[in-house]
Amino acid sequence: MGRVVVFGSVNVDLVARVARHPRPGETVLAQGPVQRLAGGKGANQAVAAAAAAASVILVAAVGDDDFGDAYAARLAALGIETRLSVAAGRPTGMAWITVNEAGENQIVVIPGANELAIPTVDDLAPGDVLLCQLELPIPQTEAAIRRAAAVGARVVLNAAPFAPLARDVISLADPMVVNEHEAAALADSGLVPRSLLITFGSAGVQWDGLRVDAVAVPPDDVLDTTGAGDAFCGALAAALADGADRHTALVAAARAGADAVQRIGAQPNPRL
């Protein structure tokens, strides 16, 4: 079984529940207190991969603050090996999140220390999976992907939030994981990954023509969609590192995504 090495963001999520999201220029009142939760797409995906029994390394950056210390302790307690660079004078990344009564979210990310993440992934080997997202600076992410591919590791790239990447980097993604909106942006860019996996929410997923249905979740059981995509990607990477074929990996990932929407926060027991 290979390892899952995640090069990604670490954020503290400040989450407010609202009846509905505000329209431009409108103010709405939160329902209850703000929650301080563990987040960041990189950390979320690392936690999901570890929950799927993968051997996980998270390569990331935190600030020299209490949030960074608390997050490092949390990851260690979850059995995740970390390579955390500490960015002097920078705060740990943060995200402001509002979640409405339907469980849909709006998110604003403040990168903080994430901007100084160092791609220390030189010990990857064939059989390992490098899992990346796009919350870190593009040059660092591209460097990590090129290094992984050069030694024969598999690259899983979650192109979220979508941003243009170098053509050679896009061609190394197997798969590139996008939702419908990101898929449209990818099409507009004219870039072509080695393989493309598109998630359609409750309509399921498609990986180069292979379709797998979503796991049905009753509407009343949907509490928060914030971490569903990250749970999907982490479980997918874990399955691929374990040697699973595409169909098996998709089924495992879909199940993890469905489980994620039935809890509050982007990670299980996410309070910091």
SEFI-182200 format. One record per residue (C-alpha): x, y, z. Coordinates in steps of 0.5 Angstrom, whole numbers, plus 500, padded with zeros to 3 digits. Each point is the difference from the previous one (the first is absolute). Example, Ala and Ser with C-alpha at 12.3 -4.5 7.8 and 13.67 -1.06 7.14 Angstrom:
525491516 502507498 
//
This chain:
500500500 503507498 499506504 496506499 504506500 496507501 503506498 494505502 497506504 499500508 495505502 496501506 492501498 496505503 493497499 493504501 493497499 495504496 493499498 502502493 506503497 500508499 499503493 505506498 500505505 495497505 502498507 497494503 501497507 503494502 496494504 505499506 507501502 506500495 503493500 508499499 501494496 506496497 500502492 504501494 499496494 507496501 499499507 493497499 502496494 506497505 495498505 495497495 506496498 502498507 493498501 500495494 506497504 505503495 507501502 500508500 505506500 498507500 505505497 497507502 502506503 497503507 501507503 504501506 494501505 495496504 496498494 506496497 502497506 493497501 499498493 507496501 498497506 493498497 504497494 504496504 495497504 496497494 507497498 502504494 507501499 501508499 505504496 498507503 504506498 499505505 499507497 503505505 496507500 494496496 494498503 497493499 495500494 493501501 493500497 494503501 494496499 492501500 496494500 492500498 495496502 500496494 508498502 502504494 506504502 504507498 508500501 505506500 507497501 506505503 506496498 505502506 505495501 498496494 503505495 507497503 499493499 506496498 499494495 505495504 497494496 507497498 500494503 493497496 501494497 496496495 494497503 499507504 494505498 502507501 493504501 500507499 495506500 500507497 500504507 507500500 504505495 501497493 507500500 501495506 495496498 502499493 507498503 497495504 497497494 506500496 504497505 495494502 499498492 507500499 501494505 494497498 495502505 493501498 497507500 493501502 498507499 494503503 500507496 496504505 500506501 501499492 506504497 504499494 506496500 506498496 498496494 505494502 497500507 493499498 502494496 503497506 494500504 497493500 494502502 499507500 494501505 495505498 493502501 495502495 502508501 508498500 499495494 497506496 506505501 504494498 497499494 500508499 508499501 501495494 504496505 500492500 502496506 502493499 493498503 494504503 496498506 493505500 496500506 493502499 497500508 494496500 500498493 507495501 507501497 503498493 507498499 502500493 493497498 499496506 494502504 499498507 493502504 501505506 498497507 493502501 499505506 493502503 500507499 498501508 507496501 504505496 503505506 506503496 503499493 507504502 504494500 497495495 505501495 506499504 497494503 499497493 507502498 503497506 497494500 501499492 508501501 500495506 496495496 505501494 506500504 497493502 500498493 493500499 497501493 496506498 493497501 502498507 503506502 494504497 496496505 504501506 501508498 492501499 499496507 505505503 496506497 493498502 503499507 503507501 493503498 497497506 505504505 502507502 506502498 505498495 503494504 498496505 500502507 503507497 500505506 507503502 
//
